[in-house]
């Protein structure tokens, strides 16, 4: 999921350089949403591993 965030971030930068502001704004918004979804999934994973008693990597 983090790779999708990076992909949309790169698309947003390229679109901004070429002046496609609508596409850049959309891609940046998608990247931001995916990044926060990734963070939430990561925190849930850490909490779940702590309750199971397994060591985190």
Protein Blocks (a to p, Z undefined) as FASTA:
>chain_A
ZZmmmmmmmmmmmmmmnopaklmmmmmmmmmmmmmmmmmmmmmmmmmmmmnopacZZ
